[in-house]
Amino acid sequence: AVVSTQSTGIASCIEEIRNEIKTDNMSLKMHGIIKLVYLQMLGYDMSWANFTTIEVMSASKFTYKRVGYLAASQSFHENTDLLMLATNMIRKDLCSVNQYESSLALSGTDT
């Protein structure tokens, strides 16, 4: 009974996340990605949100960008379809005049 309740709770949480990442509101997308990173650490697949992860990585606000890089470092692997987009985003941020964006991109290459 506990497993069934937990599965139902996770399913409703994932549905809520799907709705959050479909919006145009970058703050909601970022919060959805944060939730997905947590669920990914629990063993759930978040690859269906890879494009949204790229979107959050490309945000102009540093706090959003940081969440995108965290999600990418946790969920992207060598066979990820959008890896070329992530590589280009890292390259762009490495060349940024903003030292924080450059350091974030550099830490993103560590994975």
Residue frames relative to the residue before (quaternion, step in Angstrom):
aa qw qx qy qz dx dy dz
A 1.0000 0.0000 0.0000 0.0000 0.00 0.00 0.00
V 0.6482 0.5178 -0.3207 0.4570 3.59 1.01 -0.80
V 0.6465 0.5162 -0.3187 0.4627 3.60 0.98 -0.85
S 0.6447 0.5210 -0.3165 0.4612 3.59 0.99 -0.84
T 0.6534 0.5011 -0.3053 0.4782 3.58 0.98 -0.85
Q 0.6507 0.5101 -0.3113 0.4684 3.57 0.99 -0.82
S 0.6524 0.5124 -0.3112 0.4636 3.60 0.94 -0.85
T 0.6415 0.5117 -0.3117 0.4791 3.57 1.02 -0.78
G 0.6538 0.5160 -0.3032 0.4630 3.57 1.00 -0.82
I 0.6519 0.5000 -0.3029 0.4829 3.57 0.98 -0.86
A 0.6492 0.5236 -0.3198 0.4495 3.59 0.93 -0.87
S 0.6742 0.4714 -0.3047 0.4801 3.59 0.95 -0.80
C 0.6151 0.5357 -0.3369 0.4703 3.58 1.11 -0.67
I 0.6567 0.4978 -0.3103 0.4740 3.60 0.94 -0.83
E 0.6315 0.5187 -0.3320 0.4712 3.59 1.02 -0.72
E 0.6290 0.5219 -0.3195 0.4794 3.58 1.03 -0.78
I 0.6483 0.5138 -0.3059 0.4714 3.58 0.99 -0.86
R 0.6236 0.5407 -0.3389 0.4515 3.59 0.96 -0.83
N 0.6633 0.4938 -0.2967 0.4778 3.57 0.99 -0.83
E 0.6490 0.5310 -0.3175 0.4428 3.59 0.99 -0.80
I 0.7361 0.4292 -0.2558 0.4566 3.58 0.85 -0.89
K 0.5886 0.5653 -0.3751 0.4397 3.61 1.24 -0.13
T 0.5805 0.6082 -0.3760 0.3896 3.60 1.19 -0.35
D 0.5287 -0.6050 0.4860 0.3441 3.54 -1.34 0.14
N 0.5390 0.6317 -0.3876 0.4003 3.57 1.29 -0.20
M 0.3583 -0.7701 0.4885 0.1998 3.59 -0.40 1.24
S 0.6056 0.5568 -0.3594 0.4405 3.59 1.07 -0.62
L 0.6596 0.4885 -0.3062 0.4822 3.59 0.96 -0.81
K 0.6249 0.5306 -0.3393 0.4613 3.58 1.01 -0.79
M 0.6550 0.5189 -0.3153 0.4498 3.56 0.92 -0.92
H 0.6680 0.4919 -0.3054 0.4675 3.58 0.92 -0.87
G 0.6184 0.5301 -0.3400 0.4701 3.58 1.07 -0.67
I 0.6548 0.5032 -0.3071 0.4729 3.58 0.99 -0.83
I 0.6085 0.5421 -0.3505 0.4615 3.60 1.02 -0.73
K 0.6564 0.5018 -0.3067 0.4725 3.57 0.94 -0.90
L 0.6605 0.5095 -0.3100 0.4561 3.58 0.98 -0.83
V 0.6029 0.5418 -0.3614 0.4608 3.60 1.04 -0.69
Y 0.6477 0.5076 -0.3200 0.4696 3.57 0.97 -0.84
L 0.6759 0.4824 -0.3000 0.4695 3.59 0.88 -0.90
Q 0.6127 0.5430 -0.3458 0.4584 3.59 1.09 -0.68
M 0.6382 0.5164 -0.3276 0.4676 3.58 1.04 -0.71
L 0.6661 0.4732 -0.2941 0.4958 3.57 1.23 -0.46
G 0.6574 -0.5497 0.2927 0.4243 3.57 1.30 0.06
Y 0.5367 0.6155 -0.4155 0.4006 3.61 1.22 0.08
D 0.4963 -0.6660 0.4793 0.2835 3.55 -1.13 0.73
M 0.0748 -0.8000 0.5938 0.0423 3.58 -0.94 0.88
S 0.3383 0.7780 -0.4787 0.2260 3.59 1.24 0.24
W 0.5764 0.5960 -0.3777 0.4121 3.61 1.15 -0.46
A 0.7136 0.4129 -0.2488 0.5084 3.61 1.25 -0.29
N 0.2838 0.8005 -0.4934 0.1877 3.60 1.19 0.36
F 0.6503 0.5087 -0.3377 0.4520 3.60 0.94 -0.77
T 0.6385 0.5056 -0.3292 0.4779 3.59 1.01 -0.72
T 0.5910 0.5518 -0.3615 0.4642 3.58 1.08 -0.62
I 0.6427 0.5037 -0.3133 0.4849 3.59 0.99 -0.83
E 0.6302 0.5367 -0.3316 0.4527 3.59 0.98 -0.82
V 0.6816 0.4738 -0.2883 0.4774 3.57 0.92 -0.91
M 0.6031 0.5492 -0.3491 0.4613 3.61 1.09 -0.66
S 0.7251 0.4466 -0.2390 0.4665 3.57 1.03 -0.76
A 0.4064 0.7254 -0.4719 0.2934 3.60 1.24 0.03
S 0.4986 -0.6610 0.4707 0.3049 3.54 -1.13 0.60
K 0.6411 0.5104 -0.3260 0.4714 3.59 1.14 -0.53
F 0.5052 -0.7031 0.4135 0.2818 3.57 -0.69 1.12
T 0.6504 0.5264 -0.3394 0.4298 3.63 0.90 -0.81
Y 0.6402 0.4976 -0.3291 0.4839 3.59 1.07 -0.66
K 0.6418 0.5460 -0.3061 0.4431 3.54 0.95 -0.99
R 0.6389 0.5409 -0.3175 0.4455 3.58 1.01 -0.86
V 0.6463 0.5029 -0.3126 0.4814 3.59 1.00 -0.80
G 0.6356 0.5329 -0.3274 0.4527 3.59 1.00 -0.79
Y 0.6622 0.4928 -0.3023 0.4767 3.57 0.97 -0.85
L 0.6210 0.5311 -0.3438 0.4626 3.60 1.02 -0.72
A 0.6726 0.4947 -0.2977 0.4629 3.57 0.87 -0.96
A 0.6512 0.5105 -0.3190 0.4621 3.59 0.96 -0.83
S 0.6800 0.4927 -0.3067 0.4481 3.58 0.88 -0.88
Q 0.6884 0.4736 -0.2855 0.4694 3.58 1.11 -0.58
S 0.8207 0.3104 -0.1339 0.4606 3.57 0.92 -0.81
F 0.6340 0.5278 -0.3561 0.4390 3.62 1.09 -0.48
H 0.0349 -0.7697 0.6373 0.0102 3.54 -1.16 0.71
E 0.7578 -0.4287 0.2398 0.4294 3.57 -1.24 0.16
N 0.7194 0.4176 -0.2520 0.4946 3.63 1.15 -0.42
T 0.3748 0.7290 -0.4939 0.2901 3.60 1.22 0.24
D 0.5255 -0.6806 0.4221 0.2872 3.56 -0.83 1.06
L 0.7627 0.3939 -0.1921 0.4756 3.57 0.93 -0.87
L 0.2867 0.8043 -0.4854 0.1880 3.58 1.20 0.34
M 0.6179 0.5426 -0.3509 0.4479 3.60 1.05 -0.67
L 0.6363 0.5132 -0.3284 0.4731 3.60 1.02 -0.75
A 0.6501 0.5077 -0.3139 0.4702 3.58 0.98 -0.85
T 0.6372 0.5288 -0.3256 0.4564 3.59 0.98 -0.82
N 0.6658 0.4912 -0.2995 0.4751 3.57 0.96 -0.84
M 0.6281 0.5231 -0.3334 0.4698 3.59 1.06 -0.71
I 0.6391 0.5098 -0.3206 0.4784 3.58 0.98 -0.81
R 0.6447 0.5242 -0.3158 0.4581 3.58 0.94 -0.88
K 0.6524 0.5127 -0.3050 0.4673 3.58 0.96 -0.91
D 0.7037 0.4627 -0.2723 0.4654 3.58 0.87 -0.92
L 0.5901 0.5638 -0.3661 0.4471 3.59 1.12 -0.56
C 0.7151 0.4345 -0.2398 0.4923 3.57 1.09 -0.70
S 0.4263 0.7242 -0.4495 0.3029 3.58 1.27 0.01
V 0.4673 -0.6581 0.5100 0.2974 3.57 -1.15 0.62
N 0.5770 0.5618 -0.3674 0.4653 3.57 1.30 -0.28
Q 0.4073 -0.7504 0.4662 0.2317 3.58 -0.50 1.17
Y 0.6396 0.5323 -0.3372 0.4403 3.59 1.06 -0.63
E 0.6421 0.5001 -0.3209 0.4844 3.57 1.02 -0.74
S 0.6409 0.5240 -0.3231 0.4584 3.58 0.99 -0.81
S 0.6827 0.4738 -0.2943 0.4720 3.57 0.92 -0.88
L 0.6115 0.5383 -0.3481 0.4637 3.59 1.09 -0.65
A 0.6591 0.4959 -0.3048 0.4762 3.58 0.95 -0.86
L 0.6355 0.5283 -0.3266 0.4586 3.55 1.02 -0.79
S 0.6619 0.4781 -0.3072 0.4888 3.58 0.98 -0.77
G 0.6174 0.5531 -0.3411 0.4432 3.60 1.15 -0.52
T 0.6375 0.5186 -0.3331 0.4623 3.58 1.19 -0.43
D 0.5229 0.6699 -0.3846 0.3603 3.56 1.30 -0.28
T 0.6914 0.5092 -0.2862 0.4253 3.60 1.10 -0.56
